[in-house]
Amino acid sequence: MLTLLPPTHEATAELLGAVGYVDLCIPRGGRKLIDFVRDNARVPVIETGAGVVHAYFDKDGDLEMGKRIVRNAKMRRVSVCNALDCLLVHRDRVQDIPALLEPLEGKVEIITDEAQMGTEWMDYKLSLKVVDSLDEALAHIARYGSGHSECIITENEATARRFQQMVDAACVYVNAPTSFTDGAQFGLGAEIGISTQKLGPRGPMALEEMTTYKWLINGKGQIRE
């Protein structure tokens, strides 16, 4: 059975309070919708969608690879949750910033305003920040990231391992664009959402991640001593 509710906060609030009728709510939309659902729900919720996504170009990053990854992560589809929002560049590679951004020239507005860090643009805009170290990049992502998808571009295996270990996100990429965060790309079939929470489903979700189970126990009068 399919029911379409009016697109209002009042109707959404009624749905979120329908204990005993709604097994699970999965909000798909912007940050305001997700915050509203999380703050008002009395039924189970899986938080999905909002993606403040970073790419960190390390001091040991390959420039040509970086250009391809930045372009694909930002330009494949700017309005989706896995699109790149902020490019972090190691200070030793400042001279490579024009080349890294060359594929975006004339198409994407570059924003360096610190006050706008942490913005999920979903538009032809990209935040840019120069960092002094991997630790500063990790701290920036910890502060502004949404736990969705993050990537590093580096040829240093130790740096790559540390990035993957320290970044708290559902999907953490090394030398690959965040545009791959998608249920179909992960072999899950039709995607229901990208979970950014830590318990239960995390990352791309399909039908299998939505299933539950029960135990069926058959006995012949056994008792537990």
C-alpha positions in Angstrom: 0.0 0.0 0.0 1.3 3.5 -0.9 0.1 6.7 0.7 1.2 10.2 -0.3 1.1 12.7 2.5 0.8 16.5 2.0 4.3 18.0 1.8 4.0 19.9 5.1 5.7 19.8 8.5 2.4 19.1 10.1 1.8 15.9 8.0 5.4 14.8 8.6 5.0 15.3 12.3 1.9 13.1 12.3 3.8 10.4 10.5 6.8 10.6 12.9 4.5 10.2 15.8 2.6 7.2 14.5 3.9 4.7 17.0 2.6 1.2 16.3 1.9 2.0 12.7 5.3 3.0 11.3 8.1 0.5 11.6 10.8 2.8 10.1 11.3 6.3 8.7 14.1 7.1 6.3 14.3 10.9 5.6 15.6 11.8 2.1 16.3 15.4 1.6 18.3 18.4 2.9 19.7 19.1 6.4 16.5 20.9 7.6 14.3 17.9 6.8 16.8 15.4 8.4 17.1 17.6 11.6 13.3 17.9 11.8 12.8 14.2 11.6 15.6 13.4 14.1 14.3 15.9 16.6 10.6 15.0 16.3 10.4 11.3 15.6 8.9 8.9 18.1 9.3 6.0 15.5 12.6 4.4 14.5 14.6 6.6 12.1 17.7 5.9 10.0 19.5 9.2 9.4 20.6 9.5 5.8 21.4 11.9 3.1 23.3 15.0 4.3 26.8 14.8 3.0 29.5 17.4 3.7 32.2 15.7 1.6 35.9 16.5 1.6 38.9 15.5 -0.6 42.4 15.9 0.9 45.2 16.3 -1.6 48.2 15.2 0.3 51.8 16.4 -0.1 52.5 13.0 -1.8 49.4 13.1 -4.0 49.7 12.5 -7.8 48.6 15.6 -9.6 47.1 14.1 -12.7 45.1 11.6 -10.6 44.1 14.4 -8.3 42.7 16.4 -11.2 40.6 13.5 -12.4 39.3 12.7 -8.9 38.4 16.3 -8.0 36.6 16.8 -11.3 34.6 13.6 -11.0 33.8 14.0 -7.4 32.5 17.6 -8.0 31.2 17.6 -11.5 29.6 14.2 -12.1 26.4 15.4 -10.3 26.6 18.5 -8.2 23.2 18.1 -6.5 23.7 14.7 -4.9 24.9 13.9 -1.4 28.2 12.3 -2.5 29.3 15.4 -4.5 32.5 17.1 -3.3 32.0 20.1 -1.1 35.5 21.0 0.2 39.0 20.5 -1.2 41.8 20.4 1.3 45.4 20.9 0.0 48.6 20.3 1.8 50.7 23.5 2.0 53.6 21.8 0.3 51.4 21.5 -2.8 50.0 25.0 -3.0 51.6 25.6 -6.3 49.5 22.8 -7.7 46.1 24.3 -6.8 45.6 26.0 -10.2 46.2 22.7 -11.9 43.9 20.8 -9.5 41.1 23.3 -10.2 41.7 23.6 -13.9 39.0 21.1 -14.8 36.5 23.2 -12.8 37.5 26.5 -14.3 34.6 28.6 -15.5 32.1 26.1 -14.1 32.6 26.1 -10.3 32.8 29.0 -7.9 35.7 28.5 -5.5 35.0 29.7 -1.9 37.7 30.3 0.7 35.6 31.9 3.4 36.2 30.1 6.7 32.7 30.9 7.8 31.2 28.8 5.0 33.2 25.7 5.7 30.9 22.8 6.5 28.4 23.8 3.8 26.8 21.1 1.7 26.7 23.1 -1.5 24.7 20.8 -3.8 25.6 23.4 -6.4 28.5 24.5 -8.6 30.4 25.8 -5.6 33.5 24.3 -3.8 35.2 25.3 -0.6 39.0 25.4 -0.6 41.4 25.4 2.3 45.2 24.9 2.6 46.3 22.8 5.6 49.7 22.4 7.1 49.6 18.7 7.7 47.6 15.4 7.6 46.6 16.1 11.2 45.1 19.4 10.3 43.2 17.8 7.5 41.9 15.2 9.9 40.9 17.8 12.4 39.0 19.8 9.8 37.1 16.8 8.6 36.3 15.8 12.2 34.9 19.3 12.7 33.0 19.9 9.5 32.3 16.4 8.0 28.9 14.7 8.3 30.1 11.1 8.4 29.1 10.5 4.8 32.1 10.1 2.4 35.7 11.4 2.5 38.7 10.8 0.3 42.5 11.3 0.3 44.7 11.5 -2.7 48.2 10.3 -1.8 50.9 7.9 -3.0 52.1 7.4 0.6 50.6 4.1 1.9 51.2 4.9 5.6 49.4 8.3 5.2 46.5 6.5 3.4 46.2 3.9 6.1 46.1 6.6 8.9 43.5 8.6 7.0 41.2 5.6 6.7 41.8 4.7 10.3 41.1 8.2 11.7 38.3 9.5 9.5 34.9 8.8 11.0 32.7 8.4 8.0 30.6 5.6 6.4 32.8 5.6 3.3 36.5 6.5 3.3 38.3 6.5 -0.1 42.0 6.4 -1.1 42.7 7.7 -4.6 39.1 7.3 -5.7 36.3 9.9 -5.9 33.4 10.0 -3.5 31.0 9.7 -6.4 31.3 5.9 -6.0 29.2 6.1 -2.8 26.1 4.5 -4.2 24.2 1.3 -3.5 24.5 0.0 -7.0 28.2 0.7 -7.2 28.6 -1.3 -3.9 26.7 -4.2 -5.4 23.7 -3.7 -3.2 21.1 -3.2 -6.0 18.6 -0.3 -5.9 19.6 2.1 -3.2 17.3 3.3 -0.4 19.7 5.8 1.1 23.2 6.5 2.5 23.2 6.0 6.3 25.5 8.4 8.2 24.7 6.8 11.6 26.9 4.3 13.4 24.6 1.6 14.7 22.6 -0.6 12.3 23.0 0.1 8.6 25.9 2.4 7.7 26.7 3.7 4.2 24.8 2.7 1.1 21.6 0.8 2.0 19.4 -1.5 -0.1 16.6 -4.0 0.8 18.9 -6.4 2.7 19.9 -3.7 5.1 16.2 -2.9 5.8 15.3 -6.5 6.7 14.9 -7.7 10.3 14.6 -11.3 11.6 13.1 -13.4 14.4 14.2 -16.6 16.0 12.0 -19.7 15.6 12.7 -22.2 18.3 11.3 -25.8 18.2 11.5 -28.0 21.2 10.3 -31.4 22.7 9.9 -30.3 26.3 13.5 -29.5 27.0 14.2 -27.2 30.0 17.2 -25.1 30.9 19.0 -26.2 34.1 
